[in-house]
Amino acid sequence: MNVYTTDKIRNVCLLGHGGSGKTSLVEAMAYLSGITSRMGKVTDGNTISDYGKEEQKRQFSISTSVIPIEWEGHKINILDTPGYFDFVGEVEEALSAAGAAIIVVNGKAGVEVGTLKAWEMCEKYKLPRFIYVSNMDVDNASFRQVVEDMTSLFGKKLAPFHLPIRENEKFVGYINVITESGNRWHGKDLIPCEVPEYNKPNLQICRDTLMEAVAETSEEFMERYFGGETFSEAEIRAALRTNVCDGSIVPMTMGSNTLCQGIYTLLDDIIKYMPSPENREVAGINMKTGEIYHADYDFAKAKSAYIWKTIVDPFIGKYSLIKVNSGVLKTDDMIYNVDKDIEEKVGKLYVLQGNKPMEIKELHAGDIGALAKLTAARTGDSLSTRNTMIKFGKWEISRPYTYMRYKAKNKADIDKISQALQKITHEDQTLRVVNDSENRQLLLYGMGDQHLEIIASRLLNEYKVEIELAKPKVAYRETIRKSSDVEAKHKKQSGGHGQYGHVKMRFSPSGDLETPYIFEQEVVGGAVPKNFFPAVEKGLQESVTRGPLAAYPVVGVKAVLYDGSYHPVDSSEMAFKMATIQAFKKGFMEASPVLLEPIASLKVTVPDSFTGDIMGDLNKRRGRVLGMNPTAAGKQIIEADIPMSSLYGYCTDLRSMTGGQGEYSYEFSRYEQAPGDVQEKEVAARAAKVAENHSEE
């Protein structure tokens, strides 16, 4: 592949609902630009961008892939992102590298939840965008309906650049609104034609909208517009480029991916209207001077780059995908990783075409490429030189809230599984592995149930290890509400030295649920020698890890050793420890033991129309709604306290209730006493487990 300068580069991210046609659009672009000699199909599993085994099996995108396309002396880096919400982290990574976006809308399905989410992301990151309506060759596909729906949602900034010509329900050509000319397909060729009469009124409306936008770009144009003058095509295009780059106009176009119709003009329009990196800003901190460093994709400045994605593939190895923020990166350059304080030699430079690495001599500012085998590099790291150490801010990635417990199917694979998961977490920023040692379980956090299921499938197919996903144990705690006074004696005689330990203890609530226990001693007259106090505390330490009520950790207990007795020969640390364990069990169960459940502070963001359903559902889950706050985007944030046990499966339920529009986040708040029925259930489960273990023995 050729080397391209900053002004000849376009970084374009494809966004949209799952199944809207992003991957087939990439295939059409690749075919037209000569990368492939035949177009692949998602259903056949032979597309360039969906190269992963899981993607081919499931027939949808799971990770973002980069397809660089050479077109009319320019390089367009197409970032094909997943449409399913479980893989939003991949979309966010792609947005950090993109300079513009194409929101793909299925002409038959119309505006979907994924379309709205894509628009929100573009607004959040101020990305110029196109709307591309796919599947125009399908019956019932309606470009006009999509235009009307999008305009009613997002206002007059939407401007159709092309209008479809349909005859006998067939998509046969298009009208260029800027030139007011018609074009008709004959096979693969495009032949000029007259604008059909039925299209003329709509063409006039679209043309007037565009001319108003052009007029607003300068006072001179405004005067000419009101003076009745017409603008030249060059003036219109230059003004529209300004409008598109600043986001005041969002062009709408359409085509058929499978028939490769409308793609040629889309590629042309990307080059004509979308900004090159030289028109965008990027800044970091110079770590030596502490000053802001305006990299701004300037090829003349010191080299710097940002790792926006990592690929760890058991077959092709590890690649760090970078975007060059300034300077020119060349093979054999020395680069310094600011985050890891490591200097490494670049070796070879690559551009990835799906999973196919192609060597390249240099990458100019604004370009996207890949570096192989950078040892310590992770997604989000900043690369520069030792002389000019630049650190860029890390991109915001969604936090995972759905979690499940996982176990190795084969115990011999435990180490292999943890190594494989470590590799996958380097690649997937929204996956977290947590060792919940208190409840003796390993947890896998992801963006949804499907995400976790795919991780399990990848472990099996790519790393040849198998895990079982199950419902996680809730982190209950045990405490007491009353006081008790008990004594316990550990006494054994079996030839030679015996064992003798005798303690009298009081147990009461300490009032501090943050610490498991508070130990005090009030022994007088040496009834229990001082050297056995640590053994008593050790007994308490062991006891509070698994409470007597339902085997959950104990909190908030005050234990006072006030009396006891010892034997000058038979007493030992072990004997006093065992006596304390017995005393704790007895004293705990006599002091009105209760189960505490973890309570989370939950925030659910939904459109206004769903608030009633959400609040009703929260009540069913024993949630307490605390209030509602409206947001600027016509949504409500519902705040509630809810037991953690009620949040299992909430991600899936919320999506089904809101058609995918609801989002939620939570954090642990405090512990509260669990209701009687919950406590009974947990105590019964513990008793059943104990009985089962005894029967096995």
Secondary structure, DSSP 8 states (H G I E B T S, - for coil): -----GGGEEEEEEEESTTSSHHHHHHHHHHHHTS-SS---TTTT--SS--SHHHHHHTS--S-EEEEEEETTEEEEEEE---SGGGHHHHHHHHHH-SEEEEEEETTT-S-HHHHHHHHHHHHTT--EEEEEE-TTSTT--HHHHHHHHHHHH-TTEEESEEEEEETTEEEEEEETTTTEEEEEETTEEEEE---GGGHHHHHHHHHHHHHHHHTT-HHHHHHHHTT----HHHHHHHHHHHHHTTS-EEEEE-BTTTTBSHHHHHHHHHHHS--GGGS--EEEETTT--EEE-TTBTTS--EEEEEEEEEETTTEEEEEEEEEESEEETT-EEEETTTTEEEE---EEEEETTEEEEESEEETT-EEEEE--SS--TT-EEE-SSS-EE----------EEEEEEESSGGGHHHHHHHHHHHHHH-TT-EEEEEGGGTEEEEEESSHHHHHHHHHHHHHHH---EEEE------EEEESS-EEEEEEEEE--SSS-EEEEEEEEEEE-S-TTSSEEEEE---TTSS-GGGHHHHHHHHHHHTTS-TTTS--B-SEEEEEEEEE--TTTB-HHHHHHHHHHHHHHHHHHS-EEEEEEEEEEEEEEEGGGHHHHHHHHHHTT-EEEEEEE-TTSEEEEEEEEEGGGGTTHHHHHHHHHTT--EEEEEEEEEEE--HHHHHHHHHHHHHHHHHHHHH-
